Amino acid sequence: MKGILLPEIVINNTLLSIIRLIRKDLSETTKREDTILYKILGINEEGESIQMNLYNYFNQAEKMFKKPDNLSVNFGYNQEVAKNISLHILLPSEQGSCCIGNDEGYVQSDVLDANGVKIGNQNYLTEMFESTYQILITSSNSSEVNVIYNVLKSMLLMLTSHLELMGLRTPTLSGNDIVMQDNIIPVPMFHKVINLSFKYELNVPQLLYEDIAKRFFLTMKMIDYNSQE
């Protein structure tokens, strides 16, 4: 019997994998022009370095990824690491769609005995959710936030098929800046958000319902519209 899908774990593992991949690529690739990071932030269509004034995006991104204290991934807003370039997974909205009978039987799995022999089928109760998770990027440096935002957005776009296979269906990306309340968040602190929107199915084993609800009793009675009570 399989457990439920937790999107935040999929997102967390994906972000950690992206960070590990870029760091490993930077350390093992001899020519900087061959690194993943350089192919994203190295040069523009005219062959010129991507930079604003003297701020070279690749050079700065390389420093950020090589620093071990940077790019921690957290569930919820973690103020203890927010001053370093950090990632925080948030859930601002989630909406389920109603279905008759909770789609019982739409998803099934085999029930096996101790010897691994199939003895029956296990139905699941299913509901489709439309969710938007936020990947909040924080730092005391606004340029760092912007660079990491563009790197992660590009990497997530390339990993759309991976997210689909992990159960996060039709993923789409968007983003925005966030202005926090000065009395709550230390100043200066800069925030930028990648919004990851998708649909996913929550499948709960029907046997759990039988274990939980077996002591409930319902009494049905028709309404008498002519009654004075």
C-alpha positions as protocol buffer text, in pm:
chain_id: "A"
residue {
  index: 1
  type: MET
  ca { x: 0 y: 0 z: 0 }
}
residue {
  index: 2
  type: LYS
  ca { x: 156 y: 324 z: -114 }
}
residue {
  index: 3
  type: GLY
  ca { x: 142 y: 647 z: 84 }
}
residue {
  index: 4
  type: ILE
  ca { x: 18 y: 985 z: -36 }
}
residue {
  index: 5
  type: LEU
  ca { x: 198 y: 1229 z: -265 }
}
residue {
  index: 6
  type: LEU
  ca { x: 355 y: 1525 z: -82 }
}
residue {
  index: 7
  type: PRO
  ca { x: 437 y: 1799 z: -336 }
}
residue {
  index: 8
  type: GLU
  ca { x: 661 y: 1989 z: -95 }
}
residue {
  index: 9
  type: ILE
  ca { x: 894 y: 1688 z: -75 }
}
residue {
  index: 10
  type: VAL
  ca { x: 911 y: 1664 z: -454 }
}
residue {
  index: 11
  type: ILE
  ca { x: 994 y: 2036 z: -475 }
}
residue {
  index: 12
  type: ASN
  ca { x: 1248 y: 2012 z: -190 }
}
residue {
  index: 13
  type: ASN
  ca { x: 1430 y: 1716 z: -347 }
}
residue {
  index: 14
  type: THR
  ca { x: 1426 y: 1883 z: -690 }
}
residue {
  index: 15
  type: LEU
  ca { x: 1583 y: 2204 z: -555 }
}
residue {
  index: 16
  type: LEU
  ca { x: 1849 y: 2011 z: -363 }
}
residue {
  index: 17
  type: SER
  ca { x: 1931 y: 1810 z: -675 }
}
residue {
  index: 18
  type: ILE
  ca { x: 1963 y: 2127 z: -884 }
}
residue {
  index: 19
  type: ILE
  ca { x: 2202 y: 2282 z: -632 }
}
residue {
  index: 20
  type: ARG
  ca { x: 2412 y: 1964 z: -602 }
}
residue {
  index: 21
  type: LEU
  ca { x: 2425 y: 1925 z: -981 }
}
residue {
  index: 22
  type: ILE
  ca { x: 2545 y: 2281 z: -1044 }
}
residue {
  index: 23
  type: ARG
  ca { x: 2804 y: 2262 z: -765 }
}
residue {
  index: 24
  type: LYS
  ca { x: 2936 y: 1928 z: -888 }
}
residue {
  index: 25
  type: ASP
  ca { x: 2946 y: 2054 z: -1245 }
}
residue {
  index: 26
  type: LEU
  ca { x: 3144 y: 2364 z: -1140 }
}
residue {
  index: 27
  type: SER
  ca { x: 3398 y: 2158 z: -947 }
}
residue {
  index: 28
  type: GLU
  ca { x: 3449 y: 1884 z: -1209 }
}
residue {
  index: 29
  type: THR
  ca { x: 3428 y: 2072 z: -1540 }
}
residue {
  index: 30
  type: THR
  ca { x: 3768 y: 2199 z: -1658 }
}
residue {
  index: 31
  type: LYS
  ca { x: 3653 y: 2475 z: -1894 }
}
residue {
  index: 32
  type: ARG
  ca { x: 3415 y: 2728 z: -1746 }
}
residue {
  index: 33
  type: GLU
  ca { x: 3248 y: 2767 z: -2088 }
}
residue {
  index: 34
  type: ASP
  ca { x: 3131 y: 2405 z: -2065 }
}
residue {
  index: 35
  type: THR
  ca { x: 2956 y: 2440 z: -1728 }
}
residue {
  index: 36
  type: ILE
  ca { x: 2578 y: 2443 z: -1692 }
}
residue {
  index: 37
  type: LEU
  ca { x: 2592 y: 2777 z: -1514 }
}
residue {
  index: 38
  type: TYR
  ca { x: 2792 y: 2941 z: -1792 }
}
residue {
  index: 39
  type: LYS
  ca { x: 2550 y: 2814 z: -2057 }
}
residue {
  index: 40
  type: ILE
  ca { x: 2268 y: 2987 z: -1865 }
}
residue {
  index: 41
  type: LEU
  ca { x: 2443 y: 3311 z: -1761 }
}
residue {
  index: 42
  type: GLY
  ca { x: 2765 y: 3326 z: -1964 }
}
residue {
  index: 43
  type: ILE
  ca { x: 2703 y: 3518 z: -2284 }
}
residue {
  index: 44
  type: ASN
  ca { x: 2408 y: 3667 z: -2472 }
}
residue {
  index: 45
  type: GLU
  ca { x: 2306 y: 3616 z: -2837 }
}
residue {
  index: 46
  type: GLU
  ca { x: 2569 y: 3862 z: -2952 }
}
residue {
  index: 47
  type: GLY
  ca { x: 2847 y: 3672 z: -2777 }
}
residue {
  index: 48
  type: GLU
  ca { x: 2894 y: 3936 z: -2507 }
}
residue {
  index: 49
  type: SER
  ca { x: 2913 y: 3866 z: -2135 }
}
residue {
  index: 50
  type: ILE
  ca { x: 2583 y: 3893 z: -1953 }
}
residue {
  index: 51
  type: GLN
  ca { x: 2642 y: 4177 z: -1713 }
}
residue {
  index: 52
  type: MET
  ca { x: 2501 y: 4505 z: -1584 }
}
residue {
  index: 53
  type: ASN
  ca { x: 2768 y: 4774 z: -1558 }
}
residue {
  index: 54
  type: LEU
  ca { x: 3053 y: 4588 z: -1383 }
}
residue {
  index: 55
  type: TYR
  ca { x: 2829 y: 4317 z: -1236 }
}
residue {
  index: 56
  type: ASN
  ca { x: 2904 y: 3993 z: -1426 }
}
residue {
  index: 57
  type: TYR
  ca { x: 2617 y: 3747 z: -1370 }
}
residue {
  index: 58
  type: PHE
  ca { x: 2814 y: 3426 z: -1424 }
}
residue {
  index: 59
  type: ASN
  ca { x: 3105 y: 3527 z: -1201 }
}
residue {
  index: 60
  type: GLN
  ca { x: 2869 y: 3625 z: -918 }
}
residue {
  index: 61
  type: ALA
  ca { x: 2654 y: 3312 z: -956 }
}
residue {
  index: 62
  type: GLU
  ca { x: 2967 y: 3094 z: -948 }
}
residue {
  index: 63
  type: LYS
  ca { x: 3072 y: 3252 z: -617 }
}
residue {
  index: 64
  type: MET
  ca { x: 2724 y: 3198 z: -468 }
}
residue {
  index: 65
  type: PHE
  ca { x: 2707 y: 2830 z: -557 }
}
residue {
  index: 66
  type: LYS
  ca { x: 3063 y: 2758 z: -442 }
}
residue {
  index: 67
  type: LYS
  ca { x: 2999 y: 2900 z: -94 }
}
residue {
  index: 68
  type: PRO
  ca { x: 2875 y: 2607 z: 124 }
}
residue {
  index: 69
  type: ASP
  ca { x: 2661 y: 2824 z: 355 }
}
residue {
  index: 70
  type: ASN
  ca { x: 2453 y: 2950 z: 66 }
}
residue {
  index: 71
  type: LEU
  ca { x: 2137 y: 2802 z: -85 }
}
residue {
  index: 72
  type: SER
  ca { x: 1992 y: 2607 z: 205 }
}
residue {
  index: 73
  type: VAL
  ca { x: 1640 y: 2478 z: 136 }
}
residue {
  index: 74
  type: ASN
  ca { x: 1383 y: 2530 z: 413 }
}
residue {
  index: 75
  type: PHE
  ca { x: 1017 y: 2452 z: 474 }
}
residue {
  index: 76
  type: GLY
  ca { x: 846 y: 2778 z: 568 }
}
residue {
  index: 77
  type: TYR
  ca { x: 1020 y: 3110 z: 621 }
}
residue {
  index: 78
  type: ASN
  ca { x: 1342 y: 3058 z: 819 }
}
residue {
  index: 79
  type: GLN
  ca { x: 1469 y: 3394 z: 948 }
}
residue {
  index: 80
  type: GLU
  ca { x: 1787 y: 3237 z: 1088 }
}
residue {
  index: 81
  type: VAL
  ca { x: 1928 y: 3175 z: 738 }
}
residue {
  index: 82
  type: ALA
  ca { x: 1744 y: 3447 z: 544 }
}
residue {
  index: 83
  type: LYS
  ca { x: 2042 y: 3686 z: 534 }
}
residue {
  index: 84
  type: ASN
  ca { x: 2245 y: 3431 z: 339 }
}
residue {
  index: 85
  type: ILE
  ca { x: 2113 y: 3347 z: -7 }
}
residue {
  index: 86
  type: SER
  ca { x: 1846 y: 3093 z: 94 }
}
residue {
  index: 87
  type: LEU
  ca { x: 1537 y: 2914 z: -40 }
}
residue {
  index: 88
  type: HIS
  ca { x: 1209 y: 2872 z: 148 }
}
residue {
  index: 89
  type: ILE
  ca { x: 918 y: 2651 z: 32 }
}
residue {
  index: 90
  type: LEU
  ca { x: 576 y: 2805 z: 103 }
}
residue {
  index: 91
  type: LEU
  ca { x: 216 y: 2708 z: 21 }
}
residue {
  index: 92
  type: PRO
  ca { x: 0 y: 3019 z: -30 }
}
residue {
  index: 93
  type: SER
  ca { x: -294 y: 2844 z: -196 }
}
residue {
  index: 94
  type: GLU
  ca { x: -442 y: 2503 z: -272 }
}
residue {
  index: 95
  type: GLN
  ca { x: -789 y: 2419 z: -401 }
}
residue {
  index: 96
  type: GLY
  ca { x: -947 y: 2076 z: -433 }
}
residue {
  index: 97
  type: SER
  ca { x: -1210 y: 1985 z: -695 }
}
residue {
  index: 98
  type: CYS
  ca { x: -1521 y: 1798 z: -578 }
}
residue {
  index: 99
  type: CYS
  ca { x: -1612 y: 1460 z: -729 }
}
residue {
  index: 100
  type: ILE
  ca { x: -1895 y: 1213 z: -662 }
}
residue {
  index: 101
  type: GLY
  ca { x: -1791 y: 934 z: -424 }
}
residue {
  index: 102
  type: ASN
  ca { x: -1438 y: 1073 z: -396 }
}
residue {
  index: 103
  type: ASP
  ca { x: -1356 y: 881 z: -715 }
}
residue {
  index: 104
  type: GLU
  ca { x: -1332 y: 555 z: -521 }
}
residue {
  index: 105
  type: GLY
  ca { x: -1197 y: 280 z: -745 }
}
residue {
  index: 106
  type: TYR
  ca { x: -1046 y: 522 z: -999 }
}
residue {
  index: 107
  type: VAL
  ca { x: -702 y: 418 z: -870 }
}
residue {
  index: 108
  type: GLN
  ca { x: -631 y: 62 z: -755 }
}
residue {
  index: 109
  type: SER
  ca { x: -337 y: -139 z: -627 }
}
residue {
  index: 110
  type: ASP
  ca { x: -284 y: -507 z: -554 }
}
residue {
  index: 111
  type: VAL
  ca { x: -328 y: -645 z: -201 }
}
residue {
  index: 112
  type: LEU
  ca { x: -62 y: -910 z: -133 }
}
residue {
  index: 113
  type: ASP
  ca { x: -37 y: -1170 z: 141 }
}
residue {
  index: 114
  type: ALA
  ca { x: 279 y: -1246 z: 341 }
}
residue {
  index: 115
  type: ASN
  ca { x: 409 y: -1462 z: 55 }
}
residue {
  index: 116
  type: GLY
  ca { x: 360 y: -1190 z: -204 }
}
residue {
  index: 117
  type: VAL
  ca { x: 56 y: -1355 z: -361 }
}
residue {
  index: 118
  type: LYS
  ca { x: -224 y: -1128 z: -479 }
}
residue {
  index: 119
  type: ILE
  ca { x: -538 y: -1173 z: -269 }
}
residue {
  index: 120
  type: GLY
  ca { x: -742 y: -871 z: -380 }
}
residue {
  index: 121
  type: ASN
  ca { x: -754 y: -511 z: -494 }
}
residue {
  index: 122
  type: GLN
  ca { x: -717 y: -195 z: -289 }
}
residue {
  index: 123
  type: ASN
  ca { x: -931 y: 101 z: -395 }
}
residue {
  index: 124
  type: TYR
  ca { x: -823 y: 459 z: -330 }
}
residue {
  index: 125
  type: LEU
  ca { x: -1021 y: 775 z: -257 }
}
residue {
  index: 126
  type: THR
  ca { x: -903 y: 1042 z: -501 }
}
residue {
  index: 127
  type: GLU
  ca { x: -928 y: 1420 z: -522 }
}
residue {
  index: 128
  type: MET
  ca { x: -756 y: 1650 z: -769 }
}
residue {
  index: 129
  type: PHE
  ca { x: -590 y: 1960 z: -623 }
}
residue {
  index: 130
  type: GLU
  ca { x: -482 y: 2277 z: -801 }
}
residue {
  index: 131
  type: SER
  ca { x: -185 y: 2414 z: -608 }
}
residue {
  index: 132
  type: THR
  ca { x: 59 y: 2700 z: -619 }
}
residue {
  index: 133
  type: TYR
  ca { x: 377 y: 2654 z: -419 }
}
residue {
  index: 134
  type: GLN
  ca { x: 620 y: 2939 z: -375 }
}
residue {
  index: 135
  type: ILE
  ca { x: 999 y: 2911 z: -375 }
}
residue {
  index: 136
  type: LEU
  ca { x: 1095 y: 3220 z: -179 }
}
residue {
  index: 137
  type: ILE
  ca { x: 1452 y: 3342 z: -240 }
}
residue {
  index: 138
  type: THR
  ca { x: 1601 y: 3563 z: 31 }
}
residue {
  index: 139
  type: SER
  ca { x: 1927 y: 3750 z: 79 }
}
residue {
  index: 140
  type: SER
  ca { x: 2063 y: 4074 z: 218 }
}
residue {
  index: 141
  type: ASN
  ca { x: 2183 y: 4146 z: -138 }
}
residue {
  index: 142
  type: SER
  ca { x: 1923 y: 4226 z: -405 }
}
residue {
  index: 143
  type: SER
  ca { x: 2151 y: 4126 z: -694 }
}
residue {
  index: 144
  type: GLU
  ca { x: 2206 y: 3781 z: -544 }
}
residue {
  index: 145
  type: VAL
  ca { x: 1832 y: 3726 z: -522 }
}
residue {
  index: 146
  type: ASN
  ca { x: 1786 y: 3822 z: -886 }
}
residue {
  index: 147
  type: VAL
  ca { x: 2066 y: 3595 z: -1012 }
}
residue {
  index: 148
  type: ILE
  ca { x: 1946 y: 3288 z: -823 }
}
residue {
  index: 149
  type: TYR
  ca { x: 1588 y: 3358 z: -932 }
}
residue {
  index: 150
  type: ASN
  ca { x: 1691 y: 3339 z: -1298 }
}
residue {
  index: 151
  type: VAL
  ca { x: 1907 y: 3029 z: -1254 }
}
residue {
  index: 152
  type: LEU
  ca { x: 1637 y: 2832 z: -1068 }
}
residue {
  index: 153
  type: LYS
  ca { x: 1363 y: 2945 z: -1307 }
}
residue {
  index: 154
  type: SER
  ca { x: 1570 y: 2818 z: -1601 }
}
residue {
  index: 155
  type: MET
  ca { x: 1653 y: 2487 z: -1433 }
}
residue {
  index: 156
  type: LEU
  ca { x: 1291 y: 2422 z: -1330 }
}
residue {
  index: 157
  type: LEU
  ca { x: 1177 y: 2489 z: -1684 }
}
residue {
  index: 158
  type: MET
  ca { x: 1419 y: 2224 z: -1808 }
}
residue {
  index: 159
  type: LEU
  ca { x: 1288 y: 1981 z: -1544 }
}
residue {
  index: 160
  type: THR
  ca { x: 919 y: 2005 z: -1639 }
}
residue {
  index: 161
  type: SER
  ca { x: 916 y: 1641 z: -1752 }
}
residue {
  index: 162
  type: HIS
  ca { x: 1069 y: 1533 z: -1419 }
}
residue {
  index: 163
  type: LEU
  ca { x: 798 y: 1718 z: -1222 }
}
residue {
  index: 164
  type: GLU
  ca { x: 530 y: 1557 z: -1441 }
}
residue {
  index: 165
  type: LEU
  ca { x: 668 y: 1208 z: -1376 }
}
residue {
  index: 166
  type: MET
  ca { x: 678 y: 1278 z: -1002 }
}
residue {
  index: 167
  type: GLY
  ca { x: 305 y: 1359 z: -1003 }
}
residue {
  index: 168
  type: LEU
  ca { x: 305 y: 1740 z: -1034 }
}
residue {
  index: 169
  type: ARG
  ca { x: 97 y: 1767 z: -1350 }
}
residue {
  index: 170
  type: THR
  ca { x: 102 y: 2055 z: -1604 }
}
residue {
  index: 171
  type: PRO
  ca { x: 352 y: 2265 z: -1403 }
}
residue {
  index: 172
  type: THR
  ca { x: 380 y: 2634 z: -1492 }
}
residue {
  index: 173
  type: LEU
  ca { x: 617 y: 2899 z: -1361 }
}
residue {
  index: 174
  type: SER
  ca { x: 566 y: 3263 z: -1269 }
}
residue {
  index: 175
  type: GLY
  ca { x: 736 y: 3506 z: -1033 }
}
residue {
  index: 176
  type: ASN
  ca { x: 721 y: 3830 z: -843 }
}
residue {
  index: 177
  type: ASP
  ca { x: 894 y: 4045 z: -584 }
}
residue {
  index: 178
  type: ILE
  ca { x: 768 y: 4047 z: -226 }
}
residue {
  index: 179
  type: VAL
  ca { x: 779 y: 4342 z: 11 }
}
residue {
  index: 180
  type: MET
  ca { x: 776 y: 4234 z: 377 }
}
residue {
  index: 181
  type: GLN
  ca { x: 668 y: 4439 z: 677 }
}
residue {
  index: 182
  type: ASP
  ca { x: 965 y: 4626 z: 819 }
}
residue {
  index: 183
  type: ASN
  ca { x: 858 y: 4558 z: 1176 }
}
residue {
  index: 184
  type: ILE
  ca { x: 865 y: 4181 z: 1116 }
}
residue {
  index: 185
  type: ILE
  ca { x: 1152 y: 4125 z: 873 }
}
residue {
  index: 186
  type: PRO
  ca { x: 1499 y: 4275 z: 934 }
}
residue {
  index: 187
  type: VAL
  ca { x: 1611 y: 4554 z: 702 }
}
residue {
  index: 188
  type: PRO
  ca { x: 1776 y: 4535 z: 456 }
}
residue {
  index: 189
  type: MET
  ca { x: 1632 y: 4205 z: 335 }
}
residue {
  index: 190
  type: PHE
  ca { x: 1533 y: 4125 z: -23 }
}
residue {
  index: 191
  type: HIS
  ca { x: 1280 y: 3867 z: -142 }
}
residue {
  index: 192
  type: LYS
  ca { x: 1184 y: 3722 z: -477 }
}
residue {
  index: 193
  type: VAL
  ca { x: 942 y: 3437 z: -545 }
}
residue {
  index: 194
  type: ILE
  ca { x: 913 y: 3164 z: -805 }
}
residue {
  index: 195
  type: ASN
  ca { x: 551 y: 3047 z: -819 }
}
residue {
  index: 196
  type: LEU
  ca { x: 519 y: 2682 z: -921 }
}
residue {
  index: 197
  type: SER
  ca { x: 158 y: 2602 z: -1014 }
}
residue {
  index: 198
  type: PHE
  ca { x: 39 y: 2249 z: -1095 }
}
residue {
  index: 199
  type: LYS
  ca { x: -231 y: 1989 z: -1044 }
}
residue {
  index: 200
  type: TYR
  ca { x: -186 y: 1668 z: -849 }
}
residue {
  index: 201
  type: GLU
  ca { x: -397 y: 1377 z: -725 }
}
residue {
  index: 202
  type: LEU
  ca { x: -431 y: 1299 z: -356 }
}
residue {
  index: 203
  type: ASN
  ca { x: -490 y: 922 z: -334 }
}
residue {
  index: 204
  type: VAL
  ca { x: -581 y: 786 z: 10 }
}
residue {
  index: 205
  type: PRO
  ca { x: -628 y: 407 z: 63 }
}
residue {
  index: 206
  type: GLN
  ca { x: -997 y: 320 z: 106 }
}
residue {
  index: 207
  type: LEU
  ca { x: -907 y: 67 z: 377 }
}
residue {
  index: 208
  type: LEU
  ca { x: -804 y: 356 z: 601 }
}
residue {
  index: 209
  type: TYR
  ca { x: -1157 y: 493 z: 576 }
}
residue {
  index: 210
  type: GLU
  ca { x: -1295 y: 157 z: 690 }
}
residue {
  index: 211
  type: ASP
  ca { x: -1056 y: 155 z: 988 }
}
residue {
  index: 212
  type: ILE
  ca { x: -1139 y: 513 z: 1088 }
}
residue {
  index: 213
  type: ALA
  ca { x: -1511 y: 539 z: 1014 }
}
residue {
  index: 214
  type: LYS
  ca { x: -1628 y: 190 z: 1117 }
}
residue {
  index: 215
  type: ARG
  ca { x: -1784 y: 320 z: 1441 }
}
residue {
  index: 216
  type: PHE
  ca { x: -1995 y: 589 z: 1273 }
}
residue {
  index: 217
  type: PHE
  ca { x: -2371 y: 532 z: 1242 }
}
residue {
  index: 218
  type: LEU
  ca { x: -2606 y: 739 z: 1025 }
}
residue {
  index: 219
  type: THR
  ca { x: -2984 y: 770 z: 1057 }
}
residue {
  index: 220
  type: MET
  ca { x: -3166 y: 896 z: 748 }
}
residue {
  index: 221
  type: LYS
  ca { x: -3504 y: 1071 z: 775 }
}
residue {
  index: 222
  type: MET
  ca { x: -3713 y: 1246 z: 511 }
}
residue {
  index: 223
  type: ILE
  ca { x: -3808 y: 1609 z: 578 }
}
residue {
  index: 224
  type: ASP
  ca { x: -4179 y: 1666 z: 635 }
}
residue {
  index: 225
  type: TYR
  ca { x: -4246 y: 2000 z: 468 }
}
residue {
  index: 226
  type: ASN
  ca { x: -4598 y: 2011 z: 616 }
}
residue {
  index: 227
  type: SER
  ca { x: -4477 y: 1986 z: 973 }
}
residue {
  index: 228
  type: GLN
  ca { x: -4523 y: 2290 z: 1196 }
}
residue {
  index: 229
  type: GLU
  ca { x: -4201 y: 2219 z: 1386 }
}
